[in-house]
Amino acid sequence: MIENLTLDQLRIFLAVADTGSFSAAARRLGRVQSAISQSMQGLESTLGTPVFDRSGKTPRLNEAGHAIFGDAQRLVEGARVLKARAAGMAAGLEPELTLAVDAIFPNSVLMASLKALSQTFENLPVSVFTEGLGGPEQRLRDGVARLALNSFLSEAGARDLESEFLTRIPMIPVVASHHPLAAIEGALTREMLEAEVQLVLTDRTPLSQNSFGGIVSQKIWRFADLGTRLDYLIEGFGWCNMPTHMVDGPIADGRLKRLNIAGAAPVALTIQVVHERGRAPGRAGRWLIEDIRRRLVACPENFLAE
């Protein structure tokens, strides 16, 4: 009966196939050779077909053995992952880390931390949702994400979600180097900006209709995606405030120019770690946030402490 197939039989089968003999498999597994032979006889009886060619001095996989070899590997590895995941959950590890991240957060920092996370918790499934404005909060409310890195909280979110400061991301006004505003010498007045198109982020969730930075211009183009807005900015469609880490490169290579606006105060957006009230992050979530904090401290020129 196929139901009698055991993981131990599959492990022994793989060891024999890998080492090339029952005796070598016995030495690797710390068993006696007779136990290895008996287990393989039981495997073949359960499967209803031989899996080794025993006509030579050493057993070799026959056609059936080659056919099931990959399946056996996947089953043994799946059992190992299941055991490791269960042990992790027993030790306080989340079954899965689900993270909603504001698109303004630096992707280079996030990717470096997630890579380190995958090496530390190698069997942990991870889901990452990149959103804008009210998107991360909406993911929390929908139950899709358990943890968020967010620049915006609605009034309701401030009441029933818990948040803690992570970093502040400086914003600077920029425009394409071939845009008319880039050719003006000296500080720009509000009147000069009002006459030009301002590229504004809009929220695609019902939580907020706010945008990054104040709206100054009388001509508005709205975008729901930060990356798309950057593309249109570089092409000269208008001006806007952008995170410094996203525009340092285009400024350095001459595609964008930083605007000097008369009387403008420095602008920075606060990124918070947000989760449901009373449901703190698990062990992997806490580890990830602390790793992100360390990486942010290592590049203080782009990110600000509170």
Secondary structure, DSSP 4 states (H G I P E B T S, - for coil): -GGG--HHHHHHHHHHHHHSSHHHHHHHHT--HHHHHHHHHHHHHHHTS--EE-SSSS-EE-HHHHHHHHHHHHHHHHHHHHHHHHHHHHTT--SSEEEEEETTS-HHHHHHHHHHHHHHSTT--EEEEEE-TTHHHHHHHTTS-SEEEES---HHHHHHEEEEEEEEEEEEEEEETTSGGGG--SPBPHHHHHTSEEEEE--SSTT----SS----SEEEEES-HHHHHHHHHTTS-EEEEEHHHHHHHHHTTSEEE--BTTPPPEEEEEEEEEETT----HHHHHHHHHHHHHHHT-TTT-B--
